[in-house]
Amino acid sequence: LSYSDIAEQQGKSLEEKTVWLQNICTQLTSAWEDGHIKCVVRRKFLLMDSVDCVMSLGREDLRKRWRIEFLGEPGIDAGGVSREWFELVTEQMFDPAFGLFLSSVNNQMAMNINPSSAISCPDDHLLYFRFLGRVIGRALFDRQLIKGHMVRSLYKHLLGWPITFDDIKSQDEEYYQSLKKLSKMGDISVMCLDFTATEESMGAHTEIELVEGGAMKAVTNDNVDEYLEANLRYRMMDRTKPQLTELLLGFFDIIPEPAMTILDANELELILCGLPTIDLQDWKENTNYSGYYEGKGRSQQVVRWFWEVVGEEFDQEMKARLLQFVTGTSGVPPRGFSVLQGIDGNIKKFTIHGVDRKVYQLPRAHTCFNRIDLPDYYSKEELSDNLKKAVTMSGVGFGME
């Protein structure tokens, strides 16, 4: 892949990018006559058999054609069996009860790596992360879907994008605000902080040095920025470095890393998890209104324009991107928008908050509250243009708080 090939694709639509990526994967797939992989698994021991099969493959086998069979069940894998296998395996892997992942603090549907996975899942947890990386890579390779949404930072790691404080905010609002307060303190030395963090696991507390000699290094106003960056690095990378490393290694065992640079985090989630089935009427009926729109709600003119734009101008992809923009993930709860959760795990319905157009030109999102700040635009056309700009730019970190 040349730089010009990649640069040419980056400005294209998601559909065009997907087709290009599929063509790359097709070119890398070994011909059937060059050999193929047959993976026979038992439903009762699905995960164990799948791990044994996938992890026994050498690098030259990972891009050969795979054929999945369930032991004792008739049927040729023409796509349906593989589709079921990818969904069942990833559903088990992302299940918090299994111990590899935990729900994000801000969004119960977005899964994050469990820092204590070695304790929660003692059966060689790193092997499972390498396996999952290969499964996710192969799903992308074979145009299959996985059953589980991840936090935005994990998609960014897969894409090689830098991690920022906004990623902490999207995962744990309370922790982000505590760091933000430190940056604004007049004299931070009164907090008696040092360059350490405390981890709790199974009731035991462990002190982690954020930098070499961190326990002996006091936090002052002169080095507070270094302290905040050390917290960011630890929280988003070092804390789960072994697990994250194996996940990435497994993924890139199959997917060529340069090819991923055409996507943003939102696009990768949509390709891996698929476009959600969104019931627009359910969405409308389970939306709250505040600010300028609190009194009239759906009967307010700007709100009517909003739903008309979403219903008439937004296709399935754009609706999913709007959902990502406001809630942080394209996932819809199985029971619909009535049970959309917020940062505290309680119901936080989708909220349209009216603001003065003089304050914000573009809509802004507060993912921890599932809220969009929507300016009181003069016209439907103005609303449509600015909403589309905000939603499409959210993949590169614009407009979210």
N, C-alpha and C positions, 0 to 999 in steps of 0.2 A: 504494500500500500504506500503510495506516495503522499506527500503533504498536500499536493494539489487535488488528489482524489478525495481526501478527507475534507479539505476546505470547501470543495464544491458541494458536499452533502450537508454541511452544518447548517446552512440557511434554509434547507428544504422542509417540507411538511413531515409530520410523523409517519404518515403512510409511505411517503417516498423514501424516508430513511429506513423504514422497516423492510421495504422491498430490496433496497441496496444491501442491507445487512444480511438478509436471507440469501441473496445472490453470492455474497462472500462465503457464507457458511456452506452453500451448495458446492462451490468450487473446492472447498477444503474437505468435503466428504469423500471418503474412499469409495470406489466403484464396488458394486455387489460382488463381482467376480474376483475382486482382490481380497475377499474375506469379509465376514460379518460376525457380529456378536449376538449370541443367543443367551438370554438371561431368564432362567426359570426360577420363579419364586413361589413360596407357599403363602397363602393369605394369612394363616395363623402366625407365621414368622416372617411377615413381609419385610420389616426393616432389617432384621438380621440377615436374611437371604440377599436383600438388595445391596447392603453394605459389602457383604462377601463378594458378590458379583462385580460391582463397580470398582471396588478398591483392589481387586485382583488384576485389573486391566493395566497394561503398559501404555505409555503415551501414544504409541502407534495404533493402539486399539480404540482409543477414546473418540477418534473421528471416523471410525468405521460405522457402518449401519448397524443399529441396535434393533433386536427383536425381543420383545418382552412376552413371556408366557406365564400364566398362573397354573401351577401344577394341578393336573387332574381336571382342568377345564378345557372344553373344546373351543375352537375359535382361532382364526388367523389374525395376527397383529397387523391390521391394515390402517392403524392409527388409533382406533378406539381403546384397545388394551393399553397402549403406551400412554394415552391421555389419562386413563384411570390410574395407572401406576404413578405418574408424575404427581397427580393430585393427592393420592393416598400417602405417598412417601413424604411429600413436603408438609402435608397437614400434620403428620405425626412429629416431624422434626421441629415445626414451629409451635407445637402445643406446649404451653408453659409447664404443664404437668410432667413433660419429658425432661425438662431441666436445662436445655440448651439456651432457651430464649425466655425473656420476660416482656410483659407488656410495657410500652413506654409510659412514663408518668403522665404525660400530657394526653396521650391517645391510646385507649385500650386496644385498638385494632392494629396498631403499628408495633411490630416486635423488635426488640433490641437484644443484643447478646447478653447473656447472664454472666456477670463477672465471676460468679461462684459455680460455674458449670462443672468444674472438676469435682465439686462436692455433690451437687445435685444430680449429676450424671456421671458416676465414677467409672463406667465402662468405656474407658479410653475416649473421653469427650473430644479430644483434638482430631481423632480419626473421623468422628461424626461430622465435624466442621469441614474437613477436607472432602468428605463424601458429599455433604450438602453443596459445597462450592461446585463440585463436578455435576451434580444433579441440576443446579440452577443454570450452569453453563450449557449443559446438554439440552435443557428445556429451551433456552434461547436458540441453540443450534438447530433443534428440531421443530421450532415454531410451536412449542407446547406451553401450557400455562402452569404456574405453580400456585399452591393453595396457601397463601400467607403474604401479608404486607409487612415490609420492614420500615424502620425509621429512615428518614431521608439521608442521614449521614452514612448509612451502610451502602445505599445506592451511590453516593458520592465517592466512597472508597472504591467501589467497583469501577467507577469511571475515572479514578485518579484525580478527582477534584479536591481542592483544599478545603479543610474543615474550619469553620468560623464560629464565633460566639453565637451567631444566629442559630446554629445547629444545636447548641446547648439549650437555647431558649425554646426551640421547637420540641425538645424532648422533656425538659424539666424546667418549667417556668420559675418555680420557687428557688431552685439552685442558681439559676441565671440571675434572678433579682438580688440574691445575697451577694454574688460577685459584683454586680453593678453598684450596690451600695458601698462596697469597699473602695471602688474607684473614685467615689465622690466624697470620701471622708476627709475632714480637715487634718486630723492627726491620727493616722492608722495605727501608730505604735501603742495606743491605749487598748487595742484589741489583743495585744500580746500573742500575735500569730507568728508561726514559723513556716518554713517551706515543707510542710508535711500535710498529708491527708489521712483521715481515719476510715478504715473499712470495717464493716461489721458482717460477719458470716457465722451462722449457726450460734449466735449469741456471743461470739468471741470478737474482740476488737483488735485490729492490727494497724500500727502506724506505718504509713508509706512515705518515704522521702521523695519529694517532687523533683529535687535536684540533688546532686552529690553533696552530702553534708547538710541537707535541708533541715534536719532537726536542730542544728546549731546556727541557722541563718534566720535572723528576725526579719519580719516584713516591715518595711518603712515606706514613707511616701516616695523615696527615691527609687525603690525597687518594686513597688506595687504592680507596675505593668508586667514585670518579669514574673511576679507571683501569679497574676491572672492568666498569663500565657502558659505557665507551668500547669495550672489547674485545667486549662483547656486541653492541653496535650495529654495529661493523665486521664481526664474524664472521657475523652472521645477516642483515644488511641491506646495509650500504654496500659490502661486498666484492663483491656481485653485483647492485648496485642497478640498472645499466642493463638487465641481463637480466630481473631480477624485475619491473621497471617495465613492460617490453614484454609479459611474460607476463600481468600483471594487466590491462593495457590491452586486450589481445586477448580475455581472458576476459570483461571487462565491456563489450566491444563487443556482446556477445550477451546475457549474463545480467544482470538488474537487481540491483544490489548489495544493496539492502534485503532482497531475498528470501533471501539467503544467511545472514542473521543467525539463522535458526531452527535451523541445523545446528551441530554441533561437528566437530572435525577428523576424528574416527573415523567419524562418519556420512557425511561428504563422501567419504572414501576408499571406504567401502562402496558408496555410490551410483555413484561413477565407475568403480570397478574390479570391482564386483559381489561377491556373496557367494562365497567360495571353496568348492571341493569338498573337504571334509575327511573323510579316512578315519580314523574314530575308532580302529579297531584298530591302524592304522599309528602313530597318535599314542601310544597306550598302549605299544606294543612298543618305541618309541624315546624313552621317557621315563626319566630318571635320578632317583634319590631320594637325598636327603641330610638332614643334621640329625636330627631325631627319627625320620624315616622311612627312614633309610639301611639299617637291618638287615632289616626285613621287606618293604620296598618295597610292591608292589601288594597284598600280603596284609595290610598294616596297615589297621586299621578305618577311620581317617580318610581314607586314600587310596582305599579301596573306596567310601566315601561320595562322595568327589570325583568319581570316574569315573562313578558312578551318577547324580549330579546332572548332569554334563556330557552323559551319554548319554541320560538320560530326561527331563530338565527343560529342557535348553538346545536351542532350535531352531537353525536354520542361522545366523541373525543373531547369536544369543548366543554360539555357538561361535566365530564370526569375531571378535566383540568380545573374547572371552577371549584369542584369539590376539593381537589388537592390544595388549591389556593387558600380556601377558607378553613378546612379541617386538618390539613397536613397529610392526608392520604386519600386515595381514590376509592377506598373501601366503604361500602354501605353496610351498616349493621343488618344481620339476617332478618330482624323484625322491623326494619325500616327506620326512617328518620325520627320516629317518636322516641327511640332509645339511644340517640346519638349522645355520646358521653364527652365530658369535659376533663379538665386537668385533675379534678378531685375524684373522678370515677363516678360522679353523679350525672344525671341527665342534664345536658347542656344543648338545647335545641339550636339548630341553625338560626342565626340572628342577623337581621339587616338593621344596621344602626345608621340613622340619618345624620349627616354632618354638613357643615357649611361648605359650599363649593370654593369659597375663598381660602379655606384652610388647606384642603387637599384637592389637587387636580384629578388624581387617579384614585380609584378605590383602594383601600388598605385592608389587610386581613390580620386577625388576632386568632391564630390557630388554637391556642389553649382554651379559648372561649367559643370556638366555632362561630366567630362573628366577622362580618364584613362591614367596614365603614363605607357607606355609599353616599357621595356628595349629592346635593339636591340640584341635579343638572337642569339646564334650560330646556333640553329637547331629548327625545328618544335617540336620535342619531348621535348626539354628544355622549349620552350614557353608553350606547352600544360601542362606540369607538374606544372610549376610555376603559370600559370593562374588558374588552378583548385585549387591549394593550397590557393591562395589569395581569390578566390571567396567563397570557402567553409568556410574559416576562418573569413570572414567579419561579420558573424552573431554574433561573440563574440567581435566585435569592432576592428579587425585587418585591417591595411592597408588603412584606410579612413582618409581624411583630409577635 
